[in-house]
């Protein structure tokens, strides 16, 4: 399932604000920083643009913003929202969504965390409304609540000023102050080159009560298209809940999809891809007839990804680790090469105040495991809304959870958080490389992260005999464990540290040599004393016979070695 841009922003921005609470910093001073809604006027049936502006932006900039805007939905109908002129790279850093009639959510996060922050006064967002009241009256547009963070992720205090929309006092729809960005409406006559030969590919990933849809519009003509609209009709009771890379309207089963500014042009032979989530009950048949810029389109065969059977593990998952404190861990399982296996991701000792938000990255060896799919576990409530999982690239899976109600669908008990299905070709460690959790008060929750292993029967051969007892040592010592093995087998050779000093080990740089005529290096991995190995540990064969190991506590604070155990294992 692919996560909507808006929900991704919710989780990332929440995690940014959680980080604000973690950092021991003073509240940023932003004397006079103000968010104001521009007052404008309009007449019945017309569209108006309402700018939301920032003034007195602090010298340290705005790196993240989370804003709720309310309006009177009996007088104004929300049409669309666009980033203003002070927002950099809006397709990545900005998202806007109508939560419900009368409430709009706007989110901003400098995805670089360095150079894309808001640095000057001006228009943050432009809201387009349609006036639906014929009475001579006014409506108020209010910034109901908001959070802001500067480049140090320090919270910023802001003042808010509501805007008054004067309705039907005249025929002009020009705002009292001209907005920075003029309103845009779909032209009655399509732009030049807007007709042409199109094709539409509609694919969806369904889970019973909802689906994520990816739709690609291809321009098969000989000239570029500037501006596009797609119309289609759902065959059932499907309803779009949110969308990305487009704007949409839906009336009953009829849907209209329009381009946004950054993807209006489709070059000859080119295409654009948009997406949206839907909810439904009963069956979920795909639409079969599409109209692009008034031209009928044969969509071909709308595709539903074939169902991948979930094959049970060759053996039941092993017993989970003994844990204390809130823990997220990967269950270890076994399987045969070529089979599919389900790897559970579990939460243990869930705190009494629950888990409202989670952002988790899972890593695995893509040469040994092929990701098939991921699903929410039994402790996730309303997963079609609150849960998303996506393979970012081979070897990396991202899982996001947010109680969309922020009230009563939080995780409250121990159990399976997610089930990941892999096709197995070799033994691999599956690691929770990083994770952020927040409770019902949106306070950060510390967690222990524990990896698991997918073991292939008959794969990596254990040493013919157990490793020998380590040497008797005095003082801090790094030593190679002696082992035995038979010709043609793989063997694991631990590198251990003994008598680690009380002040710990923050950095290590080690060169290992071996006889390449007798041993062939297969791989190396961090041992049990290395914390956060995906960040703090690296191993590499420089050439036959020489291996280099580097370790650095990336925090320079709390991920140093403090115990005696294996620093790494390498397989030969």
RODO-2510 file (C-alpha; in nm, 4 decimals, decimal comma):
residues 572
     n   res          X          Y          Z
     1     x     0,0000     0,0000     0,0000
     2     x     0,1340     0,3405    -0,0914
     3     x     0,0951     0,6131     0,1607
     4     x    -0,0818     0,9352     0,0696
     5     x     0,1378     1,2424     0,0624
     6     x    -0,0812     1,4089     0,3240
     7     x    -0,0652     1,1225     0,5704
     8     x     0,3091     1,0939     0,5204
     9     x     0,3341     1,4636     0,6099
    10     x     0,1235     1,4121     0,9230
    11     x     0,3560     1,1441     1,0543
    12     x     0,6784     1,3217     0,9587
    13     x     0,5661     1,6560     1,1031
    14     x     0,4424     1,4899     1,4204
    15     x     0,7805     1,3218     1,4545
    16     x     0,9493     1,6587     1,3997
    17     x     0,7461     1,8094     1,6818
    18     x     0,8224     1,5082     1,8974
    19     x     1,1885     1,5793     1,8327
    20     x     1,1304     1,9377     1,9447
    21     x     1,0220     1,8061     2,2833
    22     x     1,3287     1,5843     2,3057
    23     x     1,5852     1,8567     2,2478
    24     x     1,7047     2,0514     2,5548
    25     x     1,6573     2,3935     2,4010
    26     x     1,4984     2,7236     2,4850
    27     x     1,1777     2,8337     2,3150
    28     x     1,2606     3,0371     2,0078
    29     x     1,1811     3,4037     2,0326
    30     x     0,9943     3,5419     1,7336
    31     x     0,8789     3,8854     1,8404
    32     x     0,5659     3,9693     1,6472
    33     x     0,5559     3,6566     1,4292
    34     x     0,1997     3,6646     1,2964
    35     x    -0,0171     3,4417     1,0821
    36     x    -0,3030     3,6343     0,9255
    37     x    -0,5909     3,5460     0,6969
    38     x    -0,6507     3,8135     0,4332
    39     x    -0,9996     3,9673     0,4243
    40     x    -1,1623     3,9520     0,0797
    41     x    -1,5071     3,9795    -0,0779
    42     x    -1,7095     3,7734    -0,3230
    43     x    -2,0527     3,7101    -0,4721
    44     x    -2,2768     3,4071    -0,4887
    45     x    -2,1525     3,1345    -0,7268
    46     x    -1,8072     3,2857    -0,7727
    47     x    -1,4679     3,1586    -0,6614
    48     x    -1,2474     3,3685    -0,4376
    49     x    -0,8878     3,3293    -0,3235
    50     x    -0,8108     3,3828     0,0437
    51     x    -0,4376     3,4276     0,1152
    52     x    -0,2899     3,3181     0,4485
    53     x     0,0202     3,5244     0,5210
    54     x     0,3251     3,5166     0,7470
    55     x     0,4734     3,8416     0,8768
    56     x     0,7760     3,9044     1,0970
    57     x     0,9207     3,5604     1,0182
    58     x     1,1998     3,5036     1,2748
    59     x     1,5639     3,5266     1,1699
    60     x     1,6112     3,1541     1,2281
    61     x     1,3334     3,0769     0,9802
    62     x     1,0411     2,8339     0,9837
    63     x     1,1334     2,4701     0,9172
    64     x     0,8019     2,3064     1,0074
    65     x     0,4396     2,4181     1,0403
    66     x     0,1164     2,2382     1,1240
    67     x    -0,1950     2,4504     1,0853
    68     x    -0,5718     2,3949     1,1087
    69     x    -0,7961     2,6491     0,9325
    70     x    -1,1707     2,6632     0,9950
    71     x    -1,4473     2,8271     0,7903
    72     x    -1,8281     2,8371     0,7707
    73     x    -1,9148     2,5546     0,5307
    74     x    -2,2762     2,6734     0,5033
    75     x    -2,1491     2,9850     0,3239
    76     x    -1,8206     2,8748     0,1652
    77     x    -1,7313     2,5583    -0,0248
    78     x    -1,3624     2,4664    -0,0249
    79     x    -1,2299     2,4188    -0,3788
    80     x    -0,8518     2,3878    -0,3554
    81     x    -0,5397     2,5038    -0,1781
    82     x    -0,1958     2,5894    -0,3135
    83     x     0,1383     2,6820    -0,1628
    84     x     0,2231     3,0511    -0,1554
    85     x     0,5321     3,2263    -0,2849
    86     x     0,7389     3,1844     0,0343
    87     x     0,7185     2,8026     0,0259
    88     x     1,0176     2,6358    -0,1406
    89     x     0,9827     2,3079    -0,3322
    90     x     0,6097     2,2782    -0,2514
    91     x     0,5630     1,9409    -0,4224
    92     x     0,7827     1,7901    -0,1502
    93     x     0,7615     2,0297     0,1462
    94     x     0,3912     2,1250     0,1481
    95     x     0,0571     1,9465     0,1791
    96     x    -0,2996     2,0653     0,2217
    97     x    -0,6169     1,8646     0,2764
    98     x    -0,9779     1,9256     0,3726
    99     x    -1,0228     1,7193     0,6888
   100     x    -1,3983     1,7647     0,6756
   101     x    -1,6461     2,0359     0,5767
   102     x    -1,5366     2,3472     0,7635
   103     x    -1,1818     2,2335     0,8466
   104     x    -0,8619     2,2427     0,6399
   105     x    -0,5217     2,1049     0,7471
   106     x    -0,2020     2,2637     0,6090
   107     x     0,1385     2,1074     0,6723
   108     x     0,4882     2,2244     0,5867
   109     x     0,8228     2,0558     0,6499
   110     x     1,1605     2,1469     0,4986
   111     x     1,2451     1,7974     0,3780
   112     x     1,6168     1,8845     0,3679
   113     x     1,6077     2,0126     0,7285
   114     x     1,8713     2,2630     0,6127
   115     x     1,7989     2,4805     0,3104
   116     x     1,4277     2,4704     0,2294
   117     x     1,2955     2,6590     0,5313
   118     x     1,0702     2,9666     0,5111
   119     x     1,2944     3,2709     0,5462
   120     x     1,0794     3,5727     0,4571
   121     x     0,7393     3,7328     0,4958
   122     x     0,4677     3,6682     0,2408
   123     x     0,1898     3,4321     0,1345
   124     x     0,2139     3,0870     0,2926
   125     x    -0,0941     2,9393     0,1275
   126     x    -0,3789     3,0449    -0,1016
   127     x    -0,7216     2,8954    -0,0309
   128     x    -0,9841     2,8942    -0,3061
   129     x    -1,3482     2,8897    -0,1961
   130     x    -1,6757     2,8970    -0,3873
   131     x    -1,9383     3,1297    -0,2402
   132     x    -2,2524     2,9204    -0,1814
   133     x    -2,4576     3,1692     0,0207
   134     x    -2,6791     3,4158    -0,1637
   135     x    -2,7369     3,6268     0,1480
   136     x    -2,5644     3,9567     0,2091
   137     x    -2,3507     3,8456     0,5001
   138     x    -1,9978     3,7719     0,6181
   139     x    -1,8025     3,4548     0,6916
   140     x    -1,4896     3,4185     0,9030
   141     x    -1,1834     3,2148     0,8063
   142     x    -0,9757     3,1415     1,1159
   143     x    -0,6408     2,9812     1,1943
   144     x    -0,7843     2,7636     1,4682
   145     x    -0,4595     2,6105     1,5953
   146     x    -0,1020     2,5858     1,4740
   147     x     0,2482     2,4742     1,5697
   148     x     0,5716     2,6105     1,4264
   149     x     0,9379     2,5144     1,4608
   150     x     1,2538     2,6986     1,3584
   151     x     1,5760     2,5599     1,2087
   152     x     1,6803     2,4284     1,5503
   153     x     1,3377     2,2617     1,5838
   154     x     1,2668     2,5047     1,8672
   155     x     0,8942     2,5875     1,9013
   156     x     0,7894     2,9347     1,7850
   157     x     0,5109     3,1369     1,9408
   158     x     0,2764     3,3006     1,6903
   159     x    -0,0124     3,5455     1,6918
   160     x    -0,3161     3,4769     1,4750
   161     x    -0,5475     3,7104     1,2892
   162     x    -0,8711     3,5848     1,1309
   163     x    -1,0022     3,7073     0,7976
   164     x    -1,3519     3,8290     0,7166
   165     x    -1,5106     3,7279     0,3878
   166     x    -1,7729     3,9825     0,2809
   167     x    -2,0388     3,8083     0,0712
   168     x    -2,2737     3,9554    -0,1862
   169     x    -2,2057     4,3200    -0,1082
   170     x    -2,1304     4,3830    -0,4759
   171     x    -2,0317     4,2072    -0,7960
   172     x    -1,6565     4,2169    -0,7492
   173     x    -1,4640     3,9110    -0,6418
   174     x    -1,1371     4,1044    -0,6190
   175     x    -0,9973     4,0746    -0,2664
   176     x    -0,9602     4,3922    -0,0575
   177     x    -0,5882     4,3265    -0,0980
   178     x    -0,4917     4,1629    -0,4259
   179     x    -0,3638     3,8106    -0,3498
   180     x    -0,0093     3,7232    -0,4551
   181     x    -0,1405     3,4333    -0,6638
   182     x    -0,4575     3,4974    -0,8689
   183     x    -0,7389     3,2409    -0,8578
   184     x    -0,7218     2,9645    -1,1136
   185     x    -1,0333     2,8098    -1,2647
   186     x    -1,0611     2,5365    -1,5236
   187     x    -1,0973     2,7124    -1,8611
   188     x    -1,4289     2,6673    -2,0388
   189     x    -1,2306     2,6114    -2,3574
   190     x    -0,9384     2,3716    -2,3133
   191     x    -0,5920     2,5273    -2,3624
   192     x    -0,4145     2,4975    -2,6943
   193     x    -0,2990     2,1413    -2,7616
   194     x    -0,5153     2,0149    -2,4764
   195     x    -0,7025     1,7666    -2,6898
   196     x    -0,5272     1,4603    -2,8124
   197     x    -0,4848     1,0862    -2,8007
   198     x    -0,4650     0,9663    -2,4408
   199     x    -0,4519     0,6404    -2,2521
   200     x    -0,5226     0,5795    -1,8860
   201     x    -0,3867     0,3008    -1,6680
   202     x    -0,5809     0,2438    -1,3446
   203     x    -0,4345     0,0045    -1,0861
   204     x    -0,5317    -0,0475    -0,7251
   205     x    -0,4271    -0,2280    -0,4115
   206     x    -0,7409    -0,3265    -0,2192
   207     x    -0,7708    -0,4472     0,1402
   208     x    -1,1444    -0,5107     0,1874
   209     x    -1,2877    -0,1726     0,2866
   210     x    -1,0485     0,0571     0,1061
   211     x    -0,7847     0,0778    -0,1632
   212     x    -0,4930     0,2855    -0,2833
   213     x    -0,5206     0,3734    -0,6522
   214     x    -0,2437     0,4704    -0,8920
   215     x    -0,3582     0,6247    -1,2198
   216     x    -0,1249     0,7117    -1,5076
   217     x    -0,2392     0,9437    -1,7884
   218     x    -0,0293     0,9114    -2,1037
   219     x    -0,0230     1,1600    -2,3917
   220     x     0,0018     0,9476    -2,7068
   221     x    -0,0222     1,2502    -2,9348
   222     x     0,2518     1,4274    -3,1304
   223     x     0,2444     1,7550    -2,9343
   224     x     0,2530     1,8562    -2,5697
   225     x    -0,0660     1,9010    -2,3664
   226     x    -0,0973     2,1990    -2,1334
   227     x    -0,3736     2,1298    -1,8813
   228     x    -0,5702     1,8089    -1,8411
   229     x    -0,8926     1,6845    -1,6845
   230     x    -1,0012     1,3225    -1,6368
   231     x    -1,3652     1,2243    -1,5843
   232     x    -1,4866     0,8791    -1,4903
   233     x    -1,7621     0,7029    -1,2988
   234     x    -1,7159     0,4474    -1,0235
   235     x    -1,9248     0,1325    -1,0811
   236     x    -1,9977     0,0948    -0,7073
   237     x    -2,0108     0,3057    -0,3918
   238     x    -1,6426     0,3982    -0,3920
   239     x    -1,5593     0,7367    -0,2430
   240     x    -1,2271     0,9190    -0,2700
   241     x    -1,0950     1,0123     0,0744
   242     x    -0,7784     1,1970    -0,0289
   243     x    -0,5553     1,2420    -0,3337
   244     x    -0,2067     1,3532    -0,4349
   245     x    -0,0552     1,5125    -0,7479
   246     x    -0,4025     1,6333    -0,8473
   247     x    -0,7221     1,8007    -0,7315
   248     x    -1,0559     1,6232    -0,7452
   249     x    -1,4299     1,6637    -0,7055
   250     x    -1,6803     1,3831    -0,6632
   251     x    -2,0569     1,3963    -0,6925
   252     x    -2,2141     1,0577    -0,6253
   253     x    -2,0185     0,8129    -0,8372
   254     x    -1,8974     1,0765    -1,0881
   255     x    -1,5389     1,1932    -1,0435
   256     x    -1,3422     1,4778    -1,2004
   257     x    -0,9627     1,4848    -1,1640
   258     x    -0,7645     1,7999    -1,2555
   259     x    -0,3943     1,8681    -1,2848
   260     x    -0,2027     2,0825    -1,0379
   261     x     0,0433     2,3527    -1,1440
   262     x     0,3562     2,1388    -1,1487
   263     x     0,2171     1,8566    -1,3677
   264     x    -0,0124     2,0498    -1,6033
   265     x     0,2098     1,9869    -1,9051
   266     x     0,2324     1,6348    -2,0477
   267     x     0,4904     1,6209    -2,3300
   268     x     0,4281     1,4163    -2,6421
   269     x     0,4781     1,0539    -2,5467
   270     x     0,5000     1,1490    -2,1784
   271     x     0,2794     1,0678    -1,8839
   272     x     0,1860     1,1808    -1,5348
   273     x     0,0919     0,9609    -1,2414
   274     x    -0,1549     1,0629    -0,9743
   275     x    -0,2955     0,8697    -0,6827
   276     x    -0,5786     0,8609    -0,4350
   277     x    -0,7264     0,6512    -0,1566
   278     x    -1,0838     0,5260    -0,1657
   279     x    -1,3242     0,3698     0,0805
   280     x    -1,6022     0,1325    -0,0196
   281     x    -1,8260    -0,1527     0,0919
   282     x    -1,9043    -0,4660    -0,1027
   283     x    -1,7155    -0,5103    -0,4290
   284     x    -1,4495    -0,2768    -0,5694
   285     x    -1,4580    -0,3014    -0,9469
   286     x    -1,2369    -0,0560    -1,1340
   287     x    -1,3862     0,2098    -1,3649
   288     x    -1,3777     0,1131    -1,7311
   289     x    -1,4551     0,4359    -1,9170
   290     x    -1,2424     0,7487    -1,8899
   291     x    -1,2695     1,0872    -2,0625
   292     x    -0,9538     1,2988    -2,0862
   293     x    -1,0061     1,6585    -2,2056
   294     x    -1,3420     1,5612    -2,3572
   295     x    -1,1916     1,2678    -2,5513
   296     x    -1,3059     0,9140    -2,4738
   297     x    -1,0259     0,6860    -2,3698
   298     x    -0,9899     0,3115    -2,3864
   299     x    -0,8170     0,2316    -2,0609
   300     x    -0,7163    -0,1155    -2,1649
   301     x    -0,7495    -0,3604    -1,8818
   302     x    -0,7640    -0,1838    -1,5468
   303     x    -0,5333    -0,3833    -1,3269
   304     x    -0,5763    -0,5181    -0,9779
   305     x    -0,2443    -0,6621    -0,8584
   306     x    -0,2750    -1,0394    -0,8389
   307     x    -0,3338    -1,1706    -0,4889
   308     x    -0,0180    -1,3146    -0,3436
   309     x    -0,0948    -1,6102    -0,1214
   310     x     0,0463    -1,5794     0,2268
   311     x     0,2302    -1,9032     0,2854
   312     x     0,2827    -1,9993     0,6473
   313     x     0,6399    -2,0220     0,7709
   314     x     0,8035    -2,3622     0,7323
   315     x     0,8126    -2,3620     1,1108
   316     x     0,6274    -2,1473     1,3591
   317     x     0,7974    -1,8228     1,4612
   318     x     1,0373    -1,8644     1,7484
   319     x     0,9552    -1,7339     2,0919
   320     x     1,0100    -1,3577     2,1109
   321     x     1,2940    -1,2091     2,3108
   322     x     1,2703    -1,1485     2,6830
   323     x     1,2168    -0,7737     2,7048
   324     x     1,1814    -0,5040     2,9664
   325     x     1,0341    -0,1661     2,8832
   326     x     0,8547    -0,0751     2,5630
   327     x     1,0099    -0,2804     2,2822
   328     x     0,9604    -0,3151     1,9067
   329     x     1,1056    -0,6383     1,7756
   330     x     1,1198    -0,8559     1,4663
   331     x     1,0104    -1,2164     1,5184
   332     x     1,2667    -1,4708     1,3971
   333     x     1,1300    -1,7346     1,1582
   334     x     1,2566    -2,0161     0,9391
   335     x     1,1657    -2,1035     0,5819
   336     x     1,2812    -2,3011     0,2820
   337     x     1,4457    -2,1354    -0,0168
   338     x     1,1867    -2,0262    -0,2751
   339     x     0,9002    -2,0089    -0,0271
   340     x     0,7142    -1,7090     0,1077
   341     x     0,7349    -1,6403     0,4774
   342     x     0,5503    -1,3979     0,7065
   343     x     0,7724    -1,1999     0,9433
   344     x     0,5791    -1,0389     1,2312
   345     x     0,6847    -0,7018     1,3740
   346     x     0,5693    -0,6931     1,7362
   347     x     0,5295    -0,4400     2,0144
   348     x     0,5773    -0,5460     2,3774
   349     x     0,5110    -0,3598     2,7017
   350     x     0,3019    -0,0930     2,5305
   351     x     0,2817     0,2008     2,7760
   352     x    -0,0424     0,2747     2,9638
   353     x    -0,0893     0,5978     2,7678
   354     x    -0,0853     0,4028     2,4406
   355     x     0,0834     0,4679     2,1069
   356     x    -0,0805     0,7312     1,8860
   357     x     0,1907     0,7683     1,6209
   358     x     0,4774     0,5518     1,4956
   359     x     0,7325     0,5936     1,2173
   360     x     0,9467     0,2848     1,1577
   361     x     1,2132     0,1893     0,9036
   362     x     1,2791    -0,1818     0,8411
   363     x     1,5956    -0,2951     0,6623
   364     x     1,6784    -0,6352     0,5169
   365     x     1,9207    -0,8001     0,2722
   366     x     1,7496    -0,7605    -0,0654
   367     x     1,9787    -1,0223    -0,2184
   368     x     1,8301    -1,2840     0,0178
   369     x     1,4747    -1,1597     0,0709
   370     x     1,2242    -1,0223    -0,1816
   371     x     0,9522    -0,8024    -0,0356
   372     x     0,6046    -0,9216    -0,1380
   373     x     0,3636    -0,7203     0,0744
   374     x     0,2970    -0,5784     0,4182
   375     x    -0,0183    -0,5687     0,6279
   376     x    -0,1271    -0,4215     0,9574
   377     x    -0,1208    -0,6528     1,2579
   378     x    -0,3998    -0,7331     1,5007
   379     x    -0,3272    -0,4441     1,7411
   380     x    -0,3817    -0,1783     1,4718
   381     x    -0,7337    -0,0335     1,4716
   382     x    -0,8905     0,0902     1,1456
   383     x    -0,5788     0,0105     0,9391
   384     x    -0,7202     0,1418     0,6098
   385     x    -0,6998     0,4914     0,7580
   386     x    -0,4373     0,4688     1,0321
   387     x    -0,1668     0,2446     0,8821
   388     x     0,0569     0,2551     0,5764
   389     x     0,3492     0,0432     0,4614
   390     x     0,5674     0,0954     0,1567
   391     x     0,8899    -0,0418     0,0141
   392     x     1,0992     0,2725    -0,0342
   393     x     1,3618     0,0767    -0,2267
   394     x     1,5090    -0,2733    -0,2256
   395     x     1,6185    -0,3429     0,1303
   396     x     1,4188    -0,0652     0,2992
   397     x     1,0540    -0,0700     0,4133
   398     x     0,8788     0,2258     0,5774
   399     x     0,5851     0,1761     0,8162
   400     x     0,3745     0,4665     0,9394
   401     x     0,0931     0,4641     1,1929
   402     x    -0,1232     0,7534     1,3103
   403     x    -0,4463     0,7397     1,5085
   404     x    -0,6403     0,9610     1,2691
   405     x    -0,8915     1,0461     1,5416
   406     x    -0,6084     1,1503     1,7784
   407     x    -0,8434     1,0128     2,0419
   408     x    -0,9627     0,6530     2,0479
   409     x    -0,7825     0,4415     1,7858
   410     x    -0,4398     0,4388     1,9460
   411     x    -0,2462     0,1149     2,0064
   412     x    -0,3289     0,0013     2,3574
   413     x    -0,2001    -0,3555     2,3865
   414     x     0,0933    -0,5807     2,3048
   415     x     0,0913    -0,7891     1,9893
   416     x     0,1591    -0,7868     1,6159
   417     x     0,2031    -0,4362     1,4744
   418     x     0,2742    -0,5437     1,1153
   419     x     0,3177    -0,8611     0,9116
   420     x     0,5723    -0,8481     0,6298
   421     x     0,5721    -1,1184     0,3637
   422     x     0,9027    -1,2010     0,1944
   423     x     1,0028    -1,4518    -0,0719
   424     x     1,3123    -1,6208     0,0637
   425     x     1,6342    -1,7152    -0,1139
   426     x     1,8821    -1,6976     0,1752
   427     x     1,9291    -1,6233     0,5426
   428     x     1,8967    -1,2552     0,6338
   429     x     1,8645    -1,0335     0,9374
   430     x     1,5552    -0,8087     0,9426
   431     x     1,6257    -0,4968     1,1455
   432     x     1,4224    -0,2064     1,2794
   433     x     1,6924     0,0442     1,1892
   434     x     1,5166     0,3463     1,3378
   435     x     1,1782     0,4294     1,4874
   436     x     0,9914     0,7147     1,6546
   437     x     0,6853     0,6689     1,8755
   438     x     0,4446     0,9128     2,0402
   439     x     0,1782     0,8510     2,3044
   440     x    -0,1730     0,9955     2,3309
   441     x    -0,0310     1,3233     2,4601
   442     x     0,2050     1,3255     2,1571
   443     x     0,4963     1,2916     2,3958
   444     x     0,7901     1,0849     2,2694
   445     x     0,8106     0,7236     2,3850
   446     x     1,1541     0,5617     2,4108
   447     x     1,1749     0,2096     2,2710
   448     x     1,4200    -0,0767     2,2535
   449     x     1,4567    -0,2058     1,8957
   450     x     1,5439    -0,5726     1,8412
   451     x     1,6251    -0,7396     1,5098
   452     x     1,5124    -1,0844     1,3949
   453     x     1,6430    -1,3405     1,1496
   454     x     1,4876    -1,5244     0,8580
   455     x     1,6804    -1,8517     0,8521
   456     x     1,6821    -2,0802     0,5512
   457     x     1,7021    -2,4488     0,6389
   458     x     2,0255    -2,5853     0,4949
   459     x     2,1572    -2,2335     0,4318
   460     x     2,4407    -2,1000     0,6419
   461     x     2,6196    -2,3944     0,7993
   462     x     2,7022    -2,3634     1,1638
   463     x     3,0623    -2,4308     1,2666
   464     x     3,1466    -2,8013     1,2852
   465     x     3,2278    -2,7405     1,6488
   466     x     3,1298    -2,4590     1,8795
   467     x     3,3739    -2,1709     1,9036
   468     x     3,6503    -2,2336     2,1502
   469     x     3,6621    -2,0540     2,4794
   470     x     3,8218    -1,7115     2,4434
   471     x     4,1683    -1,6411     2,5720
   472     x     4,2368    -1,5404     2,9306
   473     x     4,3024    -1,1679     2,9069
   474     x     4,3852    -0,8760     3,1296
   475     x     4,3141    -0,5184     3,0286
   476     x     4,1072    -0,4066     2,7322
   477     x     4,1484    -0,6687     2,4580
   478     x     4,0182    -0,7224     2,1053
   479     x     4,0492    -1,0822     1,9945
   480     x     3,9394    -1,3213     1,7191
   481     x     3,7493    -1,6297     1,8336
   482     x     3,8989    -1,9587     1,7147
   483     x     3,6582    -2,1963     1,5380
   484     x     3,6737    -2,5122     1,3277
   485     x     3,4958    -2,6059     1,0048
   486     x     3,5042    -2,8493     0,7136
   487     x     3,6094    -2,7728     0,3560
   488     x     3,3294    -2,6118     0,1532
   489     x     3,1305    -2,5018     0,4548
   490     x     3,0612    -2,1502     0,5773
   491     x     3,1792    -2,0568     0,9241
   492     x     3,1144    -1,7581     1,1490
   493     x     3,4186    -1,6011     1,3153
   494     x     3,3345    -1,3638     1,6022
   495     x     3,5542    -1,0613     1,6789
   496     x     3,5187    -0,9858     2,0492
   497     x     3,6048    -0,7118     2,2942
   498     x     3,6947    -0,7959     2,6536
   499     x     3,7385    -0,5743     2,9581
   500     x     3,5753    -0,2747     2,7902
   501     x     3,6755     0,0333     2,9958
   502     x     3,4199     0,2025     3,2205
   503     x     3,4159     0,5100     2,9962
   504     x     3,3101     0,2957     2,6997
   505     x     3,4254     0,2860     2,3389
   506     x     3,2909     0,5597     2,1121
   507     x     3,5019     0,4927     1,7998
   508     x     3,6927     0,1977     1,6581
   509     x     3,8968     0,1427     1,3385
   510     x     4,0135    -0,2139     1,2842
   511     x     4,1894    -0,4023     1,0012
   512     x     4,1471    -0,7816     0,9869
   513     x     4,3817    -0,9954     0,7750
   514     x     4,3374    -1,3570     0,6662
   515     x     4,4829    -1,6082     0,4190
   516     x     4,2772    -1,5559     0,1027
   517     x     4,4123    -1,8804    -0,0469
   518     x     4,2306    -2,0735     0,2258
   519     x     3,9398    -1,8543     0,3291
   520     x     3,6866    -1,6685     0,1126
   521     x     3,5153    -1,3729     0,2791
   522     x     3,1328    -1,3931     0,2483
   523     x     2,9947    -1,1127     0,4636
   524     x     3,0300    -0,9302     0,7929
   525     x     2,7739    -0,7965     1,0354
   526     x     2,7678    -0,6080     1,3636
   527     x     2,7735    -0,8031     1,6871
   528     x     2,5404    -0,7764     1,9833
   529     x     2,7259    -0,4914     2,1599
   530     x     2,6944    -0,2516     1,8665
   531     x     2,3994    -0,0165     1,9115
   532     x     2,2147     0,1132     1,6035
   533     x     2,4475    -0,0726     1,3634
   534     x     2,2847     0,0608     1,0458
   535     x     2,4207     0,4030     1,1424
   536     x     2,7199     0,3326     1,3688
   537     x     2,8916     0,0329     1,2006
   538     x     3,0535    -0,0420     0,8654
   539     x     3,2507    -0,3407     0,7368
   540     x     3,4130    -0,3822     0,3973
   541     x     3,6557    -0,6156     0,2228
   542     x     3,9267    -0,3810     0,0949
   543     x     4,0857    -0,6600    -0,1074
   544     x     4,1351    -1,0350    -0,0826
   545     x     4,2899    -1,0986     0,2567
   546     x     4,2041    -0,7617     0,4159
   547     x     3,8799    -0,6535     0,5887
   548     x     3,8238    -0,3060     0,7367
   549     x     3,5824    -0,2451     1,0260
   550     x     3,4771     0,1025     1,1361
   551     x     3,2501     0,1999     1,4219
   552     x     3,1484     0,5422     1,5490
   553     x     2,8782     0,6329     1,8012
   554     x     2,6923     0,8743     1,5742
   555     x     2,5337     1,0451     1,8735
   556     x     2,8762     1,0912     2,0407
   557     x     2,6743     1,0417     2,3560
   558     x     2,4754     0,7274     2,4297
   559     x     2,5490     0,4523     2,1763
   560     x     2,9029     0,3611     2,2873
   561     x     3,0132     0,0068     2,3777
   562     x     2,9856    -0,0594     2,7517
   563     x     2,9960    -0,4371     2,7757
   564     x     3,2062    -0,7349     2,6837
   565     x     3,0741    -0,9259     2,3895
   566     x     3,1022    -0,9688     2,0138
   567     x     3,1707    -0,6503     1,8152
   568     x     3,1109    -0,8279     1,4830
   569     x     3,0852    -1,1583     1,3026
   570     x     3,2268    -1,2287     0,9635
   571     x     3,1359    -1,5292     0,7521
   572     x     3,4008    -1,7199     0,5609
***
